[in-house]
Amino acid sequence: MSRKLVRPREGRMLAGVCAGLAQRFGMSAGAVRLLFLLSLLLPGTQVIIYLVLWILMPNEDRHPAR
């Protein structure tokens, strides 16, 4: 399980938020995306949370520091 919460450069659909959460918690990106889509059926602030994470989560570096 990765300790960093970053938006990966590869495997993105929109902004990479679901892919980053999946990497962080050791899940598949498809499962996180499906959970997010199902959560949209419920009342709440899911879209606002997604947008906030998009702004706050940094992009993964193309060339990580050695």
KAWOZI-V154444 format. One record per backbone hydrogen bond with DSSP energy under -1.0 kcal/mol. CO is the residue of the C=O (numbers start at 0). NH is the residue of the N-H. If there is no record, write none. Layout:
<<CO & NH> <CO & NH>>
This chain:
<<6 & 59> <15 & 19> <16 & 20> <17 & 21> <18 & 22> <19 & 23> <20 & 24> <21 & 26> <22 & 1> <27 & 31> <28 & 32> <29 & 33> <30 & 34> <31 & 35> <32 & 36> <33 & 37> <34 & 38> <35 & 39> <37 & 40> <38 & 41> <44 & 48> <45 & 49> <46 & 50> <47 & 51> <48 & 52> <49 & 53> <50 & 54> <51 & 55> <52 & 56> <57 & 6>>
